[in-house]
Amino acid sequence: MTQKVTLEPAGDRRETIANLFQLYVHDFSEFWETRRVELSEEGRFPPYPWLDSFWEDPDREALLIRANGALAGFLLINRFSHAGLSC
């Protein structure tokens, strides 16, 4: 079955992206050579410190990903490259 994938502006869904970011950190933590973040006593990873900037900086954008209408993930777009490439 073909999935219909769509993107939509996150709008006022900042908390949704913060929640999804917890899953992102968990999923990618197994690939880190050294532990980069520790779980709090409440069982959560630290919040992403630059998340608010995606609602404040016009050069950044937060999007939600949907697959067949259901929430499937998020995108945080900015002008920085983790690979050291110019954007």
C-alpha distance (Angstrom), angle and dihedral (degrees) to the residues before:
residue distance angle dihedral
M1 . . .
T2 3.79 . .
Q3 3.78 116.3 .
K4 3.78 119.1 -139.0
V5 3.80 105.5 -139.7
T6 3.79 119.2 -165.6
L7 3.80 136.2 174.9
E8 3.78 125.1 -143.1
P9 3.81 133.7 179.4
A10 3.79 110.5 -96.1
G11 3.82 91.6 -131.9
D12 3.80 108.4 170.9
R13 3.84 93.3 -8.7
R14 3.84 95.6 104.6
E15 3.81 91.7 128.8
T16 3.81 90.3 51.8
I17 3.79 90.6 55.4
A18 3.81 91.1 45.5
N19 3.82 88.3 54.2
L20 3.80 92.8 46.8
F21 3.81 89.4 48.8
Q22 3.82 88.4 62.4
L23 3.81 88.5 59.6
Y24 3.82 91.1 46.0
V25 3.81 92.8 53.6
H26 3.80 91.1 46.6
D27 3.80 93.5 49.7
F28 3.80 95.3 47.1
S29 3.81 96.9 40.9
E30 3.80 90.8 83.2
F31 3.83 89.7 64.2
W32 3.82 96.3 53.6
E33 3.79 115.4 103.8
T34 3.80 90.5 -146.1
R35 3.77 128.4 23.9
R36 3.80 106.4 -92.6
V37 3.79 100.0 -178.1
E38 3.75 134.7 21.8
L39 3.77 129.2 -142.5
S40 3.78 116.1 -108.9
E41 3.79 121.4 -125.6
E42 3.82 86.3 -98.2
G43 3.82 89.1 60.8
R44 3.80 96.7 -109.2
F45 3.78 132.9 120.0
P46 3.82 116.5 -121.7
P47 3.81 113.1 -84.8
Y48 3.80 118.2 -99.6
P49 3.83 101.9 -94.5
W50 3.83 96.2 -146.8
L51 3.80 98.0 46.3
D52 3.81 94.8 107.2
S53 3.82 90.2 55.8
F54 3.81 89.6 68.9
W55 3.81 87.7 67.8
E56 3.82 95.9 38.0
D57 3.83 105.6 41.1
P58 3.83 116.6 69.6
D59 3.84 89.4 -150.4
R60 3.81 90.8 63.2
E61 3.78 131.3 68.2
A62 3.80 135.5 -170.3
L63 3.80 118.6 -154.1
L64 3.78 135.6 179.1
I65 3.80 121.0 -136.7
R66 3.80 118.9 -141.7
A67 3.80 128.3 -169.6
N68 3.79 112.7 -160.7
G69 3.80 87.8 -18.1
A70 3.82 95.6 -54.3
L71 3.79 121.7 115.0
A72 3.81 108.0 -99.4
G73 3.81 107.5 163.0
F74 3.78 147.7 -51.3
L75 3.79 143.8 -100.1
L76 3.78 127.0 -145.8
I77 3.80 108.5 -165.7
N78 3.80 125.0 -167.1
R79 3.79 140.2 142.5
F80 3.82 96.3 -96.4
S81 3.79 123.6 101.4
H82 3.79 121.3 -152.7
A83 3.80 87.4 -159.4
G84 3.81 92.4 59.1
L85 3.79 93.5 -111.7
S86 3.78 120.7 137.6
C87 3.78 115.1 -109.3
